Amino acid sequence: MRYLALATDYDNTLAADGRVGGATRGALERLRASGRRAILVTGRRLDDLLRICECSELFDYVVAENGALLYEPQSHDITLLAEPPPEEFVAALRRRGVQPLEIGRVIVATHAPQETQVLETIRELGLELQVIFNRDSVMALPAGVNKASGTKLALRNLGMSPHELVAIGDAENDHSFMRLAECSVAVANAVDSIKAIAAFTTAGGAGDGVIELIDTLIANDLGPVDALLTRRHVALGTRPDGTTVWLPPYGNNLLVVGPSGSGKSTFATGLIERFAEDLYQVCVIDPEGDYVNLQKLVTIGDTPRAPSVAEIMAVLRDPDVHANANLLGIALADRPGYFAGLLPHLRSMRVRTGRPHWLVVDEAHHLLPRLWGHVPQRLNESIFLTVHPDRLAPSILECIEVVIAVGAAPDKTLREFAAASERPAPEFTGAHADKDQVGCWFVRSGEAPFAMRVIPGQAERIRHYRKYAEGDVRYNSFYFRGPIGRHNLKAQNLNVFCQIAEGIGEETWIFHLRRHDYSRWMRDVIKNQELAAAVEDIEKRGDLTPAQSRALVRAAVETRYTLPE
């Protein structure tokens, strides 16, 4: 199942004239019965919404006040995602006679034509507020707060990424969360600008359009829409004429094949980087340690120590972190059994969360050998790298959609693959490709293999915030003190924080961990909400040893910052 969650706007999308009809409620119930999650996204204030919406319990989360507030209907927990409106701002609007004037926990809302008064007040007071329109509604919110920011947090809490999301809306303020989603849909009554960014527009309007979308989602997981989602495709390379070769990110398996030292890992590294840039989570199975220096990845395991399944899965809990399982600590004969033990965990995680989006298996002929009896029938969204296609399990060869032939004789390599998979040998006109080219064959397309120029990787392209990684936050430094104030160790940046964290005693480490001091400092001082959320997830876990929690916190930092060696 590709789409695991639906996010819907409320007014004029889910609801008509402010109310959700019985048939629409029934569709939501069918959606939940299919195992999918639901998120309600609205510009309304929460109290106002709950008075009029009689089906909030069918949603996992409600994103209210246009992204400024997150509400969990089951627990009734409310999380503010921004500061309340400045008192002087509200007072100034009242002095100007702005009517109507609705004051939420964060949002300040009125109607056209009051936007001029609102903008003039923001400018006069020198406030960092933004104005967002929703048909005739005018909303003032802190900068950076919108439906996308709130929806992204709801997805993170569900363990998902935007790639598992379908979003449906109708008006101007729906742009952000619809662009966030893997697939966006407009109801028939949507404004033209929303229809322009949607993959398709429903035949029905408010209420009916949501029913139509849910029924299609349940029936075929929006499979027929895949061809329309070209903006989500990932670049594989370029043809000799300069046109880009695109890879749809769902429903394809790749085989990268060629002699030792021919550039298979180099090709895979560039593709991993592009997946990561597009927020597709990657898990690499690295038998020979070829990817340990790729900064996009968090490597678990080394020569003396094998990575545990629990460690790999713990790293993958964060949708923004990519894992590399280094198998050098596992004997060659034991690697297929290790991989067989890891696979059920990865597949179970994919069923729950849709992640990791891509699995990269190097030395695949060792991990998935032809005569081994534990090979799964199909692994979706996987990249297999091998020198010997004839030694790969037949079920793996059968599920390959794209072959990348690397090395000086791609025509010979493609013939070897065809023979191993019992396919007719293809004709390849670019048989003597130069060193920057590979042979590319979309096996099921009917098109002959063609020469493709490789897109070089950029391994150093990592988020690098020197101020926080190596600088000095001075009076806002973190102090490791412990439960009775025995220490007073100052961490003036993230580098020093990680160094002290490695050496501090367990009692002090756990004391600050349980108090959520680490995530609070990263949120308030480092001002990285994404990092803070990841660390807070670690702080909440009760199943980690001190060593494991230290390693995961450091990994969360290193994934987002380049720390000095």
C-alpha positions in Angstrom: 0.0 0.0 0.0 1.6 3.3 -1.1 -0.7 5.9 0.4 -1.1 5.4 4.2 -2.6 8.7 5.2 -5.2 11.2 3.9 -5.1 14.9 4.9 -8.2 16.9 4.1 -9.2 20.5 4.5 -12.5 21.1 6.3 -14.6 24.0 4.9 -15.7 23.5 1.3 -13.7 20.2 1.0 -14.7 17.7 3.7 -17.7 19.8 4.8 -20.4 21.6 2.8 -21.9 24.7 4.5 -19.8 23.9 7.6 -21.2 20.4 8.1 -19.9 16.9 7.3 -22.7 14.8 5.7 -23.5 11.2 6.7 -22.2 9.8 3.4 -18.8 11.6 3.9 -18.6 10.3 7.5 -19.2 6.8 6.1 -16.3 7.2 3.7 -14.0 8.3 6.5 -15.0 5.2 8.4 -14.1 3.0 5.3 -10.8 4.8 5.1 -9.9 3.9 8.7 -11.1 0.3 8.2 -8.6 0.1 5.3 -5.8 0.7 7.7 -5.1 4.2 6.6 -4.6 7.3 8.9 -6.5 10.5 8.6 -5.5 14.1 9.4 -7.9 17.1 9.4 -6.3 20.4 8.4 -8.2 23.6 8.9 -7.8 27.4 9.3 -10.5 27.3 11.9 -9.9 27.8 15.6 -10.0 24.5 17.5 -13.0 25.3 19.7 -14.9 26.6 16.7 -14.2 23.4 14.7 -15.1 21.0 17.5 -18.5 22.7 17.9 -19.4 22.2 14.3 -17.5 19.0 13.3 -19.1 15.8 14.7 -16.6 13.4 13.3 -13.3 14.6 14.8 -12.8 11.2 16.5 -12.2 9.7 13.0 -9.0 11.6 12.7 -5.6 10.8 14.2 -4.7 14.5 14.3 -6.4 17.8 13.7 -4.1 20.6 12.5 -6.0 23.8 13.4 -5.4 27.5 13.1 -3.8 27.1 9.7 -0.9 25.0 11.1 -0.4 26.7 14.4 -2.0 24.1 16.6 -2.0 20.3 16.7 -4.8 18.4 18.5 -5.0 14.7 19.1 -8.7 13.7 19.4 -8.1 10.4 21.2 -6.1 12.0 24.1 -7.4 15.5 23.7 -3.8 16.7 23.9 -3.2 20.2 22.4 0.2 21.3 21.2 0.9 24.9 20.2 3.3 25.2 17.3 4.0 28.9 17.6 3.8 31.8 20.1 0.4 33.5 20.9 -0.4 36.7 19.0 1.4 39.8 20.4 -1.0 41.7 22.7 0.0 45.0 21.1 -1.0 43.6 17.7 -4.5 42.6 18.8 -4.9 45.9 20.7 -3.9 47.9 17.6 -6.4 46.1 15.4 -9.2 46.8 17.8 -8.3 50.5 18.0 -8.5 50.5 14.2 -12.0 49.0 14.4 -11.1 45.8 12.5 -14.3 43.7 12.4 -14.9 40.8 12.6 -11.8 40.0 14.6 -11.3 36.4 15.8 -8.4 35.7 18.2 -7.2 32.2 18.5 -4.4 30.7 20.5 -2.0 31.7 17.8 -4.0 32.9 14.8 -5.7 36.3 14.3 -8.4 36.3 11.7 -10.7 38.7 9.9 -12.3 39.0 6.5 -11.7 41.0 3.3 -11.3 43.9 2.8 -9.6 44.3 6.2 -6.2 42.9 4.9 -4.9 46.5 4.4 -5.5 47.4 8.0 -3.8 44.1 9.1 -0.8 44.7 6.9 -0.4 48.3 8.0 -0.5 47.3 11.6 2.1 44.6 11.1 4.4 47.1 9.4 3.9 49.9 12.0 4.7 47.6 14.9 7.6 45.9 13.1 6.3 42.4 13.7 7.4 39.2 11.9 4.0 38.0 11.0 2.6 36.8 7.7 -0.8 37.3 6.1 -2.5 34.2 4.5 -5.7 34.3 2.5 -8.5 31.7 2.3 -11.1 33.0 -0.1 -12.6 35.9 1.8 -10.8 35.1 5.1 -7.6 36.9 6.1 -5.3 35.3 8.7 -2.2 36.6 10.5 0.3 34.1 11.7 3.9 33.9 12.8 6.3 33.5 9.9 6.8 29.9 8.7 3.5 28.6 10.2 1.2 27.1 7.6 -0.8 24.0 7.0 2.3 22.2 5.7 4.3 22.8 8.9 1.5 21.4 11.1 0.8 18.5 8.8 4.5 17.5 8.7 4.5 17.3 12.5 1.3 15.2 12.5 3.0 12.8 10.0 6.2 12.6 12.1 4.1 11.7 15.1 2.5 8.9 13.0 6.0 7.7 11.9 5.4 8.7 8.3 6.8 11.1 5.8 5.0 13.3 3.2 5.6 10.6 0.6 2.9 8.5 2.2 0.3 11.3 2.1 -2.6 12.2 -0.2 -4.0 15.7 0.4 -7.2 17.3 -0.8 -8.3 20.9 -0.6 -10.0 23.8 -2.3 -8.6 27.2 -1.4 -5.5 29.4 -1.3 -4.3 28.4 2.1 -4.3 24.8 1.1 -1.3 25.3 -1.3 1.4 24.5 1.3 0.1 21.1 2.6 -1.0 20.0 -0.9 2.5 20.7 -2.2 3.9 18.8 0.7 1.9 15.7 -0.1 3.1 13.0 -2.5 -0.2 13.3 -4.3 -2.5 16.4 -4.1 -6.2 16.4 -5.2 -8.6 19.3 -5.7 -12.3 19.1 -5.2 -14.5 20.3 -8.1 -15.3 23.6 -6.4 -11.6 24.5 -5.7 -10.1 27.8 -6.9 -8.2 27.6 -10.2 -4.8 27.9 -8.5 -5.4 24.8 -6.4 -6.6 22.8 -9.4 -3.4 23.8 -11.2 -1.2 22.1 -8.6 -3.4 19.0 -8.1 -2.7 15.7 -9.8 -6.4 15.6 -10.6 -9.7 17.2 -9.7 -12.6 15.2 -8.4 -15.9 15.2 -10.3 -17.7 16.0 -7.0 -17.5 19.1 -4.9 -17.3 19.5 -1.2 -18.0 16.3 0.6 -18.7 14.3 -2.5 -15.2 14.9 -3.8 -13.7 13.4 -0.6 -16.0 10.4 -0.9 -14.8 9.9 -4.5 -11.1 10.2 -3.5 -11.5 7.7 -0.6 -13.3 5.1 -2.6 -10.6 5.4 -5.4 -7.8 5.2 -2.8 -9.3 2.0 -1.3 -10.0 0.5 -4.7 -6.6 0.9 -6.4 -4.3 3.0 -4.1 -4.4 5.7 -6.8 -2.3 3.5 -9.1 -3.6 5.1 -12.3 -2.5 8.5 -11.1 1.2 7.5 -10.8 1.9 8.6 -14.4 0.8 12.2 -13.4 3.2 12.5 -10.5 6.3 13.4 -12.6 7.4 16.1 -10.1 8.2 13.3 -7.7 10.4 11.4 -10.1 14.2 11.1 -9.3 16.9 11.7 -11.9 18.8 8.5 -13.0 21.1 10.2 -15.5 21.0 11.9 -18.9 20.7 10.6 -22.5 23.4 11.5 -25.1 21.0 14.3 -26.3 21.0 15.9 -22.8 17.4 14.9 -21.8 17.0 13.6 -18.3 16.2 9.9 -17.6 13.6 9.8 -14.7 12.9 7.1 -12.3 9.4 6.9 -10.7 10.0 6.5 -7.0 7.5 3.8 -6.4 7.0 0.3 -7.9 10.5 -0.2 -9.4 13.5 -2.3 -8.6 17.0 -1.6 -10.0 19.9 -3.9 -10.7 23.3 -2.2 -11.0 25.7 -4.7 -12.5 29.2 -4.7 -13.7 32.8 -5.9 -13.0 34.6 -5.1 -9.7 35.9 -1.5 -9.7 33.7 -0.4 -12.6 31.7 2.2 -10.7 28.7 0.5 -9.3 29.0 2.0 -5.8 29.8 5.4 -7.4 26.5 5.3 -9.4 24.6 4.1 -6.3 26.1 6.9 -4.1 24.9 9.6 -6.4 21.4 8.0 -6.6 21.3 7.7 -2.8 22.1 11.4 -2.5 19.3 12.4 -4.8 16.8 10.2 -3.0 17.9 11.8 0.3 17.6 15.3 -1.2 14.0 14.5 -2.2 13.3 13.2 1.3 13.0 9.5 0.4 14.5 7.5 3.3 17.2 5.0 2.3 18.6 2.0 4.1 21.9 0.6 2.7 23.1 -2.9 3.4 26.9 -2.5 3.1 28.8 -5.8 3.2 32.2 -4.3 2.4 32.1 -0.9 4.1 31.9 1.0 0.8 29.4 3.6 2.1 30.8 4.5 5.5 32.1 7.9 4.3 28.9 8.9 2.7 27.7 11.7 5.0 24.1 11.3 4.1 24.1 8.0 6.0 24.4 7.1 9.6 26.6 4.0 9.7 25.9 1.2 12.2 28.6 -1.5 12.7 32.3 -1.8 11.8 35.0 -4.4 11.5 35.0 -5.7 15.1 31.2 -5.2 15.7 28.2 -6.2 13.7 25.2 -3.9 13.7 22.2 -5.2 15.6 18.8 -5.3 14.1 17.5 -3.1 17.0 20.1 -0.4 16.2 19.2 -0.3 12.5 15.5 0.0 13.2 16.1 2.6 15.9 18.0 4.8 13.4 15.2 4.4 10.8 12.6 5.6 13.3 13.5 9.1 12.3 12.1 9.7 8.8 14.9 12.2 8.1 17.7 9.8 8.8 19.2 7.3 6.4 20.9 4.1 7.7 23.9 2.2 6.5 24.3 -1.3 8.0 28.1 -2.1 7.7 28.4 -5.9 7.7 32.2 -6.1 7.9 31.9 -7.5 11.4 29.9 -10.5 10.1 31.5 -13.5 8.4 30.8 -13.9 4.7 29.0 -17.2 5.2 26.7 -15.7 7.9 25.6 -12.6 6.0 22.7 -14.2 4.1 21.2 -15.4 7.5 21.8 -11.9 9.0 20.0 -10.2 6.1 17.2 -12.8 6.3 16.7 -11.8 9.9 16.7 -8.1 9.2 14.3 -8.2 6.2 11.1 -9.0 8.2 11.7 -6.0 10.4 12.2 -3.7 7.4 9.1 -5.1 5.6 7.0 -4.7 8.8 8.1 -1.1 9.1 7.2 -0.4 5.5 3.7 -1.8 6.1 3.2 0.5 9.1 5.0 3.7 7.9 5.9 3.3 4.2 9.6 3.6 5.1 12.4 3.1 4.4 11.4 4.2 0.9 14.4 2.5 -0.8 16.6 -0.4 0.2 20.1 -0.6 -1.3 21.7 -4.1 -1.2 25.4 -4.2 -2.2 27.1 -7.5 -3.0 23.6 -8.8 -3.6 24.8 -12.2 -4.9 26.2 -12.9 -1.4 23.1 -11.8 0.5 20.5 -13.2 -1.9 22.2 -16.2 -3.6 20.7 -18.2 -6.3 20.5 -21.5 -4.4 19.5 -20.1 -1.0 16.0 -21.1 0.2 15.1 -17.9 2.2 14.8 -15.3 -0.6 11.5 -13.4 -0.5 9.3 -13.5 -3.6 9.6 -9.7 -4.1 11.4 -6.8 -2.6 9.8 -3.5 -3.7 11.7 -0.2 -4.2 15.1 -1.8 -3.9 18.5 -1.4 -5.6 20.7 -4.5 -6.0 24.4 -4.2 -6.8 26.3 -7.3 -8.1 29.2 -8.5 -10.2 27.4 -11.8 -10.9 23.8 -11.5 -12.0 23.8 -15.3 -12.7 24.4 -15.9 -8.9 21.3 -13.9 -7.8 18.1 -15.6 -6.7 15.7 -16.0 -9.6 12.9 -14.2 -7.7 15.1 -11.1 -7.5 16.0 -11.2 -11.2 12.3 -11.5 -12.1 11.3 -8.4 -10.2 13.9 -6.1 -11.8 12.4 -3.2 -13.8 15.6 -1.2 -14.6 19.1 -2.5 -15.3 22.1 -0.2 -15.1 25.1 -1.9 -16.8 28.4 -0.3 -15.6 31.9 -0.8 -17.0 33.6 -1.0 -20.4 31.4 -3.6 -21.9 27.7 -2.8 -21.0 26.5 -4.8 -24.0 28.1 -8.0 -22.6 26.8 -7.2 -19.1 23.2 -6.8 -20.3 23.4 -10.1 -22.2 24.6 -11.8 -19.0 21.6 -10.4 -17.2 19.2 -11.4 -19.9 20.6 -15.0 -19.9 20.4 -15.2 -16.1 16.8 -13.9 -16.0 15.8 -16.0 -19.0 14.9 -13.0 -21.2 15.7 -12.4 -24.8 19.1 -10.7 -25.3 18.6 -7.0 -26.0 20.3 -5.0 -28.7 22.4 -2.1 -27.3 23.7 0.4 -29.7 26.0 2.2 -27.3 28.1 -0.8 -26.7 31.4 1.1 -26.2 30.2 3.8 -23.8 32.8 6.1 -22.4 33.8 6.0 -18.7 31.1 8.5 -17.7 28.3 6.5 -19.4 26.4 3.3 -18.5 23.9 1.1 -20.3 20.3 1.7 -19.1 17.5 -0.8 -19.8 13.9 -0.3 -18.7 13.2 -4.0 -19.0 9.4 -3.9 -19.3 9.1 -0.8 -21.4 9.7 -2.3 -24.8 12.4 0.2 -25.4 15.9 -1.0 -26.3 18.8 -0.3 -23.9 20.5 3.0 -24.4 23.6 4.8 -23.3 23.1 7.1 -20.3 25.5 9.6 -18.8 25.9 9.3 -15.0 25.0 12.3 -12.8 28.0 12.7 -10.4 27.4 12.6 -6.7 28.1 15.4 -4.3 29.0 13.7 -1.1 29.8 16.9 0.8 26.3 18.4 0.3 25.1 18.2 3.9 23.5 20.7 6.0 26.3 22.6 7.6 25.6 25.2 10.3 29.0 26.2 11.5 27.7 28.6 14.2 26.0 25.8 16.1 28.4 23.0 15.2 31.6 24.8 16.0 30.8 28.3 17.3 30.0 29.6 20.8 26.4 30.2 21.9 27.9 31.8 25.0 25.4 32.3 27.8 23.0 29.8 26.2 25.5 27.0 26.5 24.3 23.6 27.7 25.6 22.6 31.2 26.0 19.0 32.2 25.4 19.2 36.0 23.7 15.9 37.0 21.1 15.3 39.7 23.0 16.9 42.7 25.0 19.5 40.7 28.2 17.6 41.0 29.4 18.8 37.5 29.4 22.1 35.7 30.6 21.0 32.2 29.9 23.6 29.6 28.9 22.7 26.0 29.1 25.9 23.9 28.3 24.2 20.6 27.1 20.8 19.3 30.6 19.5 18.7 31.5 20.0 22.4 28.0 18.7 23.4 28.7 15.4 21.6 32.2 15.1 23.0 31.0 15.6 26.6 28.0 13.3 26.1 30.3 10.5 25.2 32.4 10.7 28.4 29.9 11.9 31.0 28.8 9.3 33.6 25.6 7.4 33.1 23.8 9.0 36.1 24.4 12.5 34.7 23.5 11.5 31.1 20.2 9.8 32.2 19.3 12.7 34.5 19.2 15.2 31.7 17.7 12.7 29.2 14.7 12.0 31.5 14.2 15.7 32.0 14.1 16.3 28.2 16.9 18.9 28.7 18.7 18.0 25.5 15.7 18.5 23.2 14.7 21.7 25.1 18.2 23.1 24.5 18.2 22.2 20.8 14.7 23.7 20.4 15.3 26.9 22.3 19.0 27.6 21.7 20.0 25.7 18.6 16.6 26.6 17.1 16.3 23.4 15.1 12.8 22.1 15.6 13.5 19.0 13.4 16.5 18.0 15.5 14.7 18.7 18.8 11.8 16.5 17.7 14.1 13.7 16.8 15.9 13.9 20.1 12.7 14.2 22.1 11.6 10.9 20.5 14.7 9.3 21.9 14.2 10.9 25.3 10.7 9.4 25.5 11.9 5.9 24.9 12.2 3.6 27.9 13.8 0.6 26.1 17.2 2.1 25.4 20.4 1.6 27.4 22.4 4.8 28.2 24.9 3.8 25.4 22.2 3.4 22.8 20.5 6.7 23.7 23.9 8.5 23.5 24.6 7.0 20.1 21.2 7.9 18.7 21.3 11.5 20.0 24.8 11.9 18.4 23.5 10.3 15.1 20.6 12.8 15.1 23.0 15.7 15.4 25.5 14.3 12.9 22.8 13.7 10.3 21.9 17.4 10.3 25.3 19.1 10.9 28.9 18.5 9.8 30.9 18.1 13.0 34.7 18.5 13.0 36.7 15.3 13.1 
